[in-house]
Amino acid sequence: MNLVPRLARLRREDGFTLTEMLVSSMLFSLVILVAGGIYLGMFSAQRQVSALTSTASDAQLAGTSIDTGLRNSSGFKLTSTANGQLLVARVAGGATTVQWNCRAWYYSTSDHTIRTKTTTPGTPVTAPNATQLATWTLLVDGVNARTGSTIFTSAGKKVTVSFNATTDDNNRPVAISFSSTPLAGVTESTTCY
């Protein structure tokens, strides 16, 4: 038997050299870093999309609440306060018979929120202080007026609502703007305000 070819064959199959191990480790590390960067970028984008979607949903809910309430009302009263605006309406509701409620929406300039409260007819709704406002239902936060310092404006029997809602981690506002008028031909009662 010839030992030289057998030794040459064994030396070829001895394993990796130190240089080969270092190069393969660096390539593996590079692949892991690139994959990790892509994953972190996708995670960050997903978080921003989720926050923006949630804000848009909340802003639309607030807009729908105000619009539906005003369209089903016999009248409204808009009052400016030191810390915001109070919009109160006498709203019709009920499945089989009409039941009237007092519904209010409050825009807080200090908290940047829109909150709502419903009371029974004959219970006037007044502008809340900070403690009372905490008991109102939060519709949306991160709210700012689109122009000026008010989100509610009224002209005759029409209320215009215009605001931007933003998330904490981005500056892309969700713009909401619409006008509503109370029910035509319904007698107004001021028992809510």
Residue pairs with C-beta under 8 A, 6 or more apart in sequence:
16 24
47 169
48 167
48 169
48 170
51 167
51 168
51 169
51 170
52 167
52 170
52 172
52 174
54 167
55 140
55 142
55 165
55 166
55 167
55 174
56 165
56 174
58 139
58 140
58 141
58 165
59 140
59 143
59 163
59 165
59 174
59 176
60 176
61 139
61 140
62 105
62 114
62 139
62 140
62 143
62 165
62 176
63 161
63 176
63 178
65 105
65 116
65 139
66 87
66 105
66 114
66 159
66 161
66 180
67 161
67 178
67 180
69 89
69 91
69 103
69 105
70 76
70 89
70 159
70 180
70 181
70 182
71 180
71 181
71 182
71 183
72 91
72 92
72 93
72 183
73 89
73 90
73 91
73 92
73 103
73 182
73 183
74 89
74 90
74 92
74 100
74 182
74 183
74 186
74 187
74 188
74 189
75 89
75 90
75 157
75 182
75 188
75 189
75 190
76 87
76 88
76 89
76 90
76 154
76 159
76 182
77 87
77 88
77 89
77 190
77 192
77 193
78 85
78 86
78 87
78 152
78 153
78 154
78 159
79 85
79 86
79 87
79 88
79 127
79 193
80 86
80 150
81 127
83 108
83 109
83 110
84 106
84 107
84 108
84 109
84 110
84 127
85 106
85 107
85 150
85 151
85 152
86 104
86 105
86 106
86 125
86 126
86 127
87 104
87 105
87 106
87 107
87 152
87 159
88 102
88 103
88 104
88 124
88 125
88 192
88 193
89 102
89 103
89 104
89 182
89 192
90 100
90 101
90 102
90 121
90 188
90 189
90 190
90 191
90 192
91 100
91 101
91 102
91 103
91 118
92 98
92 99
92 100
92 183
92 186
93 99
93 100
93 101
100 121
100 189
101 118
101 119
101 120
101 121
102 118
102 119
102 120
102 121
102 122
102 123
102 124
102 125
102 191
102 192
102 193
103 116
103 117
103 118
103 119
103 125
103 192
104 116
104 117
104 118
104 119
104 125
104 192
105 114
105 115
105 116
105 139
105 152
106 114
106 115
106 116
106 117
106 127
106 128
106 133
106 136
107 113
107 114
107 143
107 150
107 151
107 152
107 163
108 114
108 115
108 133
109 149
111 133
111 141
112 141
112 142
112 143
112 144
113 138
113 139
113 140
113 141
113 143
114 138
114 139
114 140
114 143
114 151
114 163
115 133
115 136
115 137
115 138
115 139
116 136
116 137
116 139
117 125
117 128
117 135
117 136
117 137
119 125
119 192
121 189
121 191
121 192
122 191
123 192
124 191
124 192
124 193
125 192
125 193
128 135
128 136
140 165
141 165
142 165
142 166
142 167
142 168
143 151
143 163
143 164
143 165
144 163
144 164
144 165
144 166
144 173
145 151
145 162
145 163
145 164
146 162
146 163
146 164
146 175
146 177
147 162
151 161
151 162
151 163
152 159
152 160
152 161
153 159
153 160
153 162
154 160
157 181
157 182
158 179
158 180
158 181
159 179
159 180
159 181
160 177
160 178
160 179
161 176
161 177
161 178
161 179
161 180
162 176
162 177
163 175
163 176
163 177
164 173
164 174
164 175
164 176
165 173
165 174
165 176
166 172
166 173
166 174
182 188
